[in-house]
Amino acid sequence: MISTQDIQFIEANRHHYDTWVKAQYVKHLDGATRSTMLAIIRKYFAPNYVADLWCQSCVSGMLVYLYTQYDNTNKQPTAKPMPVQNDIDLIGDFIGTIPAITALATKQPVTMHIKQGISSVAALIAPVNGLTVTTQSCNAADITFNLQGAFNYADKHNLHMIQAHYASLGLPVPADIPRPTLQFAVEDVPVFDYVIAPFSRSLPVEQKWQQYKWQQLVDSMPGKTFCLFGAKQFDDAQFITGPNVTPVFDAAFTTVCNIMQRSRHGVISVVTGISHLAYALAVKNYLFVNQGAWGKNPEAVMLTKHIPGISVDEVLQVLNNY
């Protein structure tokens, strides 16, 4: 074991080594310091080490030897990454787990195991030291994201799901709702006035706006252009039609992000993956919502009364006010 006194001496003189590594010269290294360095080498690393303390090449070689041996001796073992299972495969719900897993990775290395179907979204998580994402299976995860458990916690404590995932990973719950961080290439995409996202696989009827009202809305704004997002497997590309409506179905996730960011006025949606993505991208979201805090885009312009009872005129008034 290297004594505390010798460690302090080594660290106090590390700048000599750093200067040599960066600039290939040694300056103001006095004889007493050279002698002490040689003594430390002989004490801990090489009892028979020989160096001429007034030979430039010998001194530089001694510096390199001392600090290489010292750093190797004091190097901390690399922690084994913690395996975390994340089987959430709906875009919005998965995006909500990103802040918690990145926060965990700043404390210790993490390998997050995900489903193949969500890999295009996971690929856009902004790089974080300590976080690796893989579609390989995991037989013994230390932690598993529990969507229902997070929902129950959020509902009980009046929190957003993003905050609840922190609790499920054993992390302190942030007072403010962290924004998921995504990183993606800029694409040349069409620019629309609004993105509309009326579809949801999980919402009950009372949390959706009727098809005929969506149609009346776009018909009421013939001078505005609309992008209709959807998935062919689940949604109807003819749900809303018109010369000012362009259905964009099954687009690559990076394309979806680019279209949303370039929209002139933002997104009109129910609570769905697109509304969660709008928060991550800091895109304005006009949101039909009558849920608790757990599912709301915290920055959305919210249409909160009984959703099927909201009129087209009320929506137009909200759009005109923002």
Secondary structure, 3 states (H helix, E strand, C coil): CCCHHHHHHHHHCHHHHHHHHHHCCCCCCCHHHHHHHHHHHHHHHCCCCCCCCCCHHHHHHHHHHHHHHHHHHHCCCCCCCEEEEECCCCHHHHHCCHHHHHHHHCCCCEEEEECHHHHHHHCCECCCCCEEEECCCCCCCCEECCHHHHHHHHHHHCCCHHHHHHHHCCCCCCCCCCCCCECCCCCCCCCCCEEEECCCCCCCHHHCCCHHHHHHHHHCCCCCCEEEEECCCCCCCCCCCCCCEEEEECCCHHHHHHHHHHCCCCEEEECCHHHHHHHHHCCCEEEECCCCHHHCCCCCEEECCCHHHCCHHHHHHHHHHC
